[in-house]
Amino acid sequence: LNQRAVDSSLKREVADAHYLAGKIIQTIESPELAMDHFLAAADLQQQLLKEKPDTESLMAELGNTLNAIGEAHIRKFELETALEQFEASSELRAKLTELNPDDAEAARTLANSYMNIGTVYKYQGEFEDAIQAMQRAQMIRVSQIEEKKSDNPKLKRDLGMGYFNLATVRQELGDADRAETHYLQAVNVFSELRAEQPNSIDYNRFLAACQRMLGDLWKETDLEKSVDYYRRSQGVLENSRSQNPNVVDIAADLSGLYMNLGDLLHNQGKLDDALDVLDRSIKVLTDLSEDLADVPWYRLDLGRAQRSVGVILAESGRRGEAKVQLEESRATLSKLVSEDLSNEEFTIELALTMDAIAELESLASQTDAEDTNDPQEELP
């Protein structure tokens, strides 16, 4: 009996080690490399649970591992297998919440399983099933927060993410009004969390993402409304970057927002405002490109932003400045193409810049020809 207890204890320690190794490897490397660790952990946990089927801590640990396996399959876009793992995880977690109805963490993880099931349905294009599963998750979270007065900050964060996920499904269905309602619900949750922790990088990024998605929601039908939401997101990210100047994720979020906002302002005919935010984008992307030279996507966006500024300057009649920006775009993108000739996206973006340069040169030639053909006044 003593030896059996030692064996069980050792199995559990090994299972825990496999699970933690899988989580780390999945984060820093790939889901493929993590999978072996997750599967090994699940196998040991299932053996232990078979020996002691009513051990709640083992149920929780196996539920976490099955959920992690599902997440790894989602990253590999193996949706049916992911769904099976999430459903198995939800069964264990549902049993735990039945045994512990006042355990907020057990309820939180169960809600996450349902949300993950909804995410799979979303990726499969089963939008009504996705909404049903996500709403089931949200009902658990709302009940814990409003009825059972849970102050678990993770639960509140998950509630905000749940509203965000519901909004994306409604947006896929073309239901802009309901999508906006859910995005605004998410904004309210993350605004409250941010008020409690103003310097939280995650809460600032979540809040800004919701506002940016609201901007995207209306950019085709209500440009003014879209710009307003983008400006709100801009304020959140600029404030967060001032507090966290060395956080790459915030800088990357901000540069992308500037580029999109520049396009919106350009479409509104507000050329000076568009140039302002695009110049800001260039500054951020220049820093990112220099600090992370091995990440080509920042240089790709830099080339795009330089081209956008060049195009707007040309429209404003500032052709000399436009030429400088377009040539900088060509240099940035040409270097990318030379480093990876097989990347079609780099080649397409360079071609777009070359087209913009050709158009600018054509416009200059036409203007010169018109000036030459203008009748001159006779000198007395």
C-alpha positions in Angstrom: 0.0 0.0 0.0 2.8 2.4 0.9 4.6 1.6 -2.4 1.3 2.3 -4.3 0.9 5.6 -2.6 4.5 6.5 -3.5 3.8 5.5 -7.1 0.7 7.6 -7.3 2.4 10.6 -5.8 5.3 10.2 -8.3 2.8 9.8 -11.2 1.1 13.0 -10.2 4.3 14.9 -10.0 5.4 13.7 -13.4 1.9 14.6 -14.8 2.2 18.1 -13.4 5.7 18.4 -14.9 4.5 17.4 -18.3 1.5 19.8 -18.2 3.8 22.7 -17.2 6.3 21.8 -19.8 3.6 21.7 -22.4 2.3 25.1 -21.5 5.7 26.7 -21.7 6.6 25.0 -25.0 3.3 26.0 -26.5 3.9 29.6 -25.6 7.5 29.9 -26.8 7.7 27.3 -29.5 4.8 25.5 -31.1 1.6 23.5 -30.3 3.1 20.5 -32.1 6.1 20.2 -29.7 3.8 20.8 -26.7 1.3 18.1 -27.6 3.5 15.1 -26.5 3.7 16.6 -23.0 0.0 17.3 -22.8 -0.9 13.8 -23.9 1.6 12.3 -21.4 0.1 14.4 -18.6 -3.5 13.4 -19.6 -2.6 9.7 -19.7 -1.1 9.7 -16.2 -4.0 11.8 -14.8 -6.6 9.4 -16.3 -4.8 6.5 -14.7 -4.8 8.3 -11.3 -8.5 9.3 -11.7 -9.4 5.7 -12.5 -7.7 4.6 -9.2 -9.5 7.4 -7.2 -12.5 8.5 -9.3 -13.9 11.0 -6.7 -10.7 13.0 -6.3 -11.7 16.5 -7.1 -8.2 17.9 -7.5 -7.5 15.2 -10.1 -10.7 16.1 -12.0 -9.5 19.7 -12.1 -6.0 18.8 -13.3 -7.3 16.5 -16.0 -9.9 19.1 -17.1 -7.1 21.7 -17.4 -4.9 19.3 -19.5 -7.8 18.3 -21.8 -8.5 22.0 -22.3 -4.9 22.7 -23.1 -4.9 19.8 -25.6 -8.0 21.4 -27.2 -6.3 24.8 -27.4 -3.2 23.1 -29.1 -5.5 21.5 -31.7 -7.2 24.8 -32.4 -3.9 26.4 -33.1 -3.3 23.6 -35.6 -6.8 24.2 -36.9 -7.8 20.6 -36.1 -11.3 21.6 -35.1 -13.1 18.3 -34.6 -10.4 17.0 -32.3 -10.3 20.3 -30.4 -14.1 20.1 -30.0 -13.8 16.6 -28.5 -11.2 17.7 -26.0 -13.2 20.8 -24.9 -16.3 18.7 -24.5 -14.4 16.2 -22.4 -13.0 19.0 -20.3 -16.4 20.6 -19.8 -17.9 17.3 -18.5 -15.2 17.1 -15.8 -15.6 20.8 -14.9 -19.4 20.6 -14.8 -19.1 17.8 -12.3 -16.8 19.9 -10.2 -19.2 22.8 -10.2 -22.0 20.5 -9.1 -19.9 19.3 -6.2 -18.8 22.8 -5.4 -21.6 25.3 -6.4 -19.9 28.2 -4.6 -16.5 27.7 -6.1 -16.0 30.7 -8.4 -12.8 29.3 -9.9 -14.5 26.0 -10.8 -17.4 28.0 -12.4 -14.9 30.2 -14.3 -13.1 27.2 -15.8 -16.4 25.6 -16.8 -17.4 28.8 -18.5 -14.1 28.9 -20.4 -14.7 25.4 -21.7 -18.1 26.4 -23.1 -16.5 29.6 -24.6 -13.9 27.4 -26.2 -16.6 25.1 -27.6 -18.2 28.2 -29.0 -15.0 29.3 -30.6 -14.6 26.0 -32.4 -18.2 26.4 -33.8 -17.3 29.9 -34.9 -14.3 28.7 -36.9 -16.5 25.9 -38.4 -19.0 28.6 -39.5 -21.7 27.2 -37.2 -22.5 30.7 -35.9 -25.8 29.9 -34.1 -24.2 27.0 -32.2 -21.3 29.3 -31.4 -23.7 32.0 -29.9 -25.5 29.4 -27.9 -22.3 28.0 -26.3 -20.9 31.5 -25.7 -24.1 32.7 -24.1 -24.0 29.6 -21.8 -20.5 30.7 -20.7 -21.6 34.3 -20.1 -24.6 33.2 -18.0 -22.3 31.4 -15.6 -20.0 34.4 -15.4 -22.8 36.9 -14.9 -24.3 34.7 -12.2 -21.0 34.4 -10.3 -20.4 38.2 -10.5 -23.9 39.6 -10.0 -25.7 36.9 -7.9 -22.8 35.3 -5.9 -20.8 38.6 -5.7 -17.6 37.0 -6.8 -14.7 39.4 -6.8 -12.4 37.1 -8.9 -10.7 39.5 -11.3 -10.0 36.7 -13.8 -13.8 36.0 -13.9 -14.5 39.6 -14.8 -11.8 39.6 -17.4 -13.3 36.5 -18.9 -16.7 38.2 -19.0 -15.2 41.0 -21.0 -13.5 38.6 -23.4 -16.8 36.7 -23.7 -18.7 39.8 -24.8 -15.9 40.5 -27.3 -16.2 37.0 -28.7 -19.9 37.2 -29.0 -19.5 40.5 -30.8 -17.2 39.0 -33.4 -19.8 36.3 -34.2 -22.6 38.8 -34.5 -20.3 40.8 -36.8 -19.7 37.7 -39.0 -23.5 37.4 -39.3 -23.8 41.0 -40.4 -25.7 42.0 -37.3 -23.9 45.3 -36.6 -26.3 46.5 -33.9 -26.0 43.4 -31.7 -22.3 43.3 -32.4 -22.0 46.9 -31.2 -24.0 46.1 -28.1 -21.6 43.3 -27.2 -18.5 45.3 -27.9 -19.8 48.1 -25.7 -20.5 45.6 -22.9 -16.9 44.5 -23.3 -15.7 48.1 -23.2 -17.6 48.6 -19.9 -16.0 45.6 -18.3 -12.5 46.5 -19.4 -13.0 50.1 -18.4 -13.9 49.0 -14.9 -10.9 46.7 -14.7 -8.7 49.5 -16.0 -10.0 51.9 -13.4 -8.9 49.4 -10.8 -5.5 48.8 -12.4 -4.7 51.8 -14.6 -1.2 50.5 -15.5 -2.3 47.0 -16.5 -1.0 46.3 -20.0 -3.6 43.6 -20.7 -6.6 45.7 -19.6 -5.4 48.7 -21.7 -4.8 46.5 -24.7 -8.2 44.7 -24.3 -10.0 48.0 -24.0 -8.3 49.5 -27.0 -9.0 46.4 -29.1 -12.7 46.6 -28.3 -12.8 50.3 -29.4 -10.9 49.6 -32.5 -13.2 46.7 -33.5 -16.1 49.1 -33.0 -14.4 51.4 -35.4 -14.0 48.6 -37.9 -17.6 47.7 -37.4 -18.8 51.0 -38.8 -16.1 52.0 -41.3 -18.2 51.1 -44.3 -21.5 52.7 -43.2 -20.7 55.5 -40.7 -17.2 56.9 -41.2 -17.6 59.6 -38.5 -18.6 57.0 -35.9 -15.8 54.8 -37.0 -13.2 57.6 -36.6 -14.6 58.4 -33.1 -14.1 54.9 -31.9 -10.6 54.8 -33.4 -9.8 58.1 -31.6 -10.8 56.6 -28.3 -8.6 53.5 -28.9 -5.8 55.9 -29.8 -6.1 57.7 -26.5 -6.0 54.5 -24.5 -2.9 53.1 -26.3 -1.0 56.4 -26.3 -1.5 56.7 -22.6 -0.5 53.1 -22.0 2.6 53.5 -24.2 3.7 56.6 -22.2 3.7 54.4 -19.1 5.2 51.4 -20.9 7.5 52.7 -23.6 9.4 49.5 -24.0 6.5 47.1 -24.4 6.6 45.9 -28.0 2.9 44.7 -28.1 1.6 48.2 -27.2 3.8 49.8 -29.9 2.7 47.3 -32.5 -1.0 47.8 -31.6 -0.5 51.6 -31.8 1.3 51.5 -35.2 -1.5 49.4 -36.7 -4.2 51.7 -35.3 -2.4 54.8 -36.7 -2.3 53.2 -40.1 -6.0 52.3 -40.2 -7.0 55.6 -38.7 -4.9 57.4 -41.4 -6.9 55.5 -44.1 -10.2 56.5 -42.4 -9.2 60.2 -42.2 -8.0 60.1 -45.8 -11.4 58.8 -46.8 -13.0 61.7 -44.9 -10.8 64.1 -46.9 -9.0 65.2 -43.7 -5.6 65.0 -45.3 -3.6 66.9 -42.6 -5.1 64.8 -39.8 -4.3 61.6 -41.9 -0.7 62.8 -42.4 -0.4 63.4 -38.7 -1.3 59.9 -37.6 0.6 58.2 -40.4 3.7 60.2 -39.4 3.2 58.9 -35.9 2.9 55.4 -37.3 6.2 55.8 -39.2 8.0 56.9 -36.1 6.8 53.9 -34.1 7.5 51.4 -36.9 10.9 52.8 -37.5 11.8 52.1 -33.9 10.3 48.6 -34.1 12.1 47.9 -37.3 15.4 49.0 -35.8 14.9 47.2 -32.4 13.6 44.0 -34.0 15.3 43.9 -37.4 14.7 40.1 -37.7 10.9 40.6 -37.7 10.1 41.6 -41.3 6.4 42.6 -40.7 7.3 45.8 -39.0 9.4 46.8 -42.0 6.5 45.8 -44.3 4.1 48.0 -42.4 6.7 50.8 -42.5 6.9 50.6 -46.3 3.1 50.7 -46.4 2.9 53.7 -44.1 5.6 55.6 -46.1 3.6 54.9 -49.3 0.3 56.1 -47.8 2.0 59.4 -46.7 3.5 59.8 -50.2 0.1 59.3 -51.9 -1.6 61.9 -49.6 1.2 64.4 -50.1 0.8 64.0 -53.8 -3.0 64.6 -53.5 -2.2 67.7 -51.5 0.0 69.1 -54.3 3.2 68.5 -52.3 4.9 66.5 -55.0 8.5 67.0 -53.9 7.7 65.7 -50.4 5.6 62.9 -51.9 8.5 61.7 -54.0 10.8 61.5 -51.0 8.3 59.4 -49.1 7.6 57.1 -52.0 11.3 56.6 -52.6 11.7 55.7 -48.9 8.9 53.2 -49.3 10.6 51.7 -52.3 13.9 51.3 -50.4 12.2 49.7 -47.5 10.2 47.2 -49.5 13.0 46.5 -52.0 15.2 45.4 -49.1 12.5 43.0 -47.9 12.0 41.5 -51.4 15.7 41.0 -51.8 15.8 39.2 -48.5 12.9 36.8 -49.4 12.2 36.6 -53.1 9.6 33.9 -52.5 7.3 36.1 -50.3 4.5 37.2 -52.6 3.1 39.8 -50.1 6.4 41.7 -50.2 6.5 41.7 -54.0 2.9 42.9 -54.2 3.5 45.8 -51.8 6.6 46.8 -53.7 4.6 46.8 -56.9 2.0 49.1 -55.4 4.7 51.5 -54.4 6.2 51.4 -57.9 2.8 52.1 -59.3 2.4 55.1 -57.0 5.8 56.5 -58.1 4.9 56.0 -61.7 1.6 57.9 -61.2 3.4 60.7 -59.5 6.0 61.0 -62.3 3.2 60.9 -64.9 1.4 63.7 -63.1 4.6 65.7 -63.0 5.1 65.2 -66.7 1.5 66.3 -67.5 2.0 69.5 -65.4 5.3 70.3 -67.1 3.6 69.8 -70.5 0.8 72.1 -69.6 3.2 74.8 -68.3 5.1 74.6 -71.6 1.9 74.9 -73.7 0.6 77.9 -71.8 0.5 81.1 -73.9 3.1 83.6 -72.7 2.5 87.3 -72.5 4.4 89.4 -75.1 7.0 91.6 -73.6 6.6 95.2 -74.4 
